[in-house]
């Protein structure tokens, strides 16, 4: 993700105050921002998908800027982030047949997303495995005793991936650009033919009774620290 705040660039402001009359400063700032936007997109420095904030309000035109407020473009880099998250999830998946590793889906607004560049910057993205045994993999598969307890508390696949991705983001210049949370989600019907899986046999817990839909471990991703 890249963020450009043109109003805060000292060299640009110096130029405005030196060469632009006060009554023309806001129009000059708007023109400069639009020119820079076209430049960074054309050069490949930034994605053509972005959210524009003017005076702190999304989707206002640049011409509505009121100095000293900012013009800000929040560019989406969802493709790189989601691809890296999927790689981490698959790396931690069981490899008996490879079926589990290939069953992760990306969900935005309760719909499967197959392309990621046009996901809105402010979206919440869920990465979930649709196999009905995903709970078992996340909590205890292949583990006994103390290791099983560790997996239940930390999360073998989704929880570990969220931790790794947060750590990487925190080490980037400027602090975290995306946040990753491991959550258990109740998925509505219609997302995937396998979802939600309905338990055929019950367990000892109240939320594990026959006829109930399972909850799914997921990595939930947001831009910024929201």
Secondary structure, DSSP 8 states (H G I E B T S, - for coil): --EEEGGG-HHHHHHHHHHS-GGGHHHHHHHHHHHHHHHHHHTTSS-S-EEEEETTEET--GGG--TTS-EEEEE--HHHHHHHHHHHHHHTS--SSSTTTT-EEEEETTEE-S--TTS-TT-EEEEEE-STTHHHHHHTTT--HHHHHHHHHH-TTHHHHHHHHHHHHHTSTTS-SEEEEEEEE---TTS-TT-S-B-SS--SSGGG-TT-B--EEEEEEEETT-
